[in-house]
Structure formats: C-alpha cells, structure tokens
C-alpha cells in the first residue's frame, strides 16, 4: 500500500499562481474589443457559463509566416476565464 501523493498539501507555487490570477482580475490586461481584428472567436463553456470572445490582429514576419501582433478579449465568467 502506498502513501498519499506527494502533490497534496502546502505548495508555494499555488500561492504564486493565486496571487497572479488575483492581480490580473484586479488589473485586467488586454481587455476590450480590438478594431480592426483579423480574427474574432467567441467560445462558451456550457458547463459553467463562461463566455469569452478573443480578438487578434495578424501580420507577416520576415519569412511571410502569419504572426499575432495584438490581441484582446471580452466576456464574462469565472476568475480564471477573465484573468
């Protein structure tokens, strides 16, 4: 018989992740619509009701490969979906 998993209990990394999420919730980054946007995608989670729309602008890098140059989001839902 084995003991409890090693990842149960106090984990300092979890505290850092929580602090980062709370900081993003209190001070949103990249929130709002982006005009003009090359890509717009709305996604919803039917299990919890989160709805997020992501906006992005694209440009070509020197090798003519598409790259994202700006992005933003709007939506409503839990802390994780808004951070």
Steps between C-alpha positions, in 0.01 A plus 500: 500500500638841412472831685328821388614663178790740540307787342243524780526771763686829514647603166666844481457506121122496541518817710694675225248391238213623717665837552561532126135417421374752755731766359365440149142513630561830677708649217375349172742490209394500136130516590269658242422471132770539241412689183578403235555135587613239249371217719199499734400184685228464762512194720261390774527236767155344534592338833573821691363779279828676422490690168817655357560673167861526385614760245834491316685691231745316277801610303768316305845450644811532275446140379139589405361279775193639679561623853271653757586865559222602740227323692221580742191339650155574634264274689365394832557204724718373780828654611713265294318576176537875557861514620 
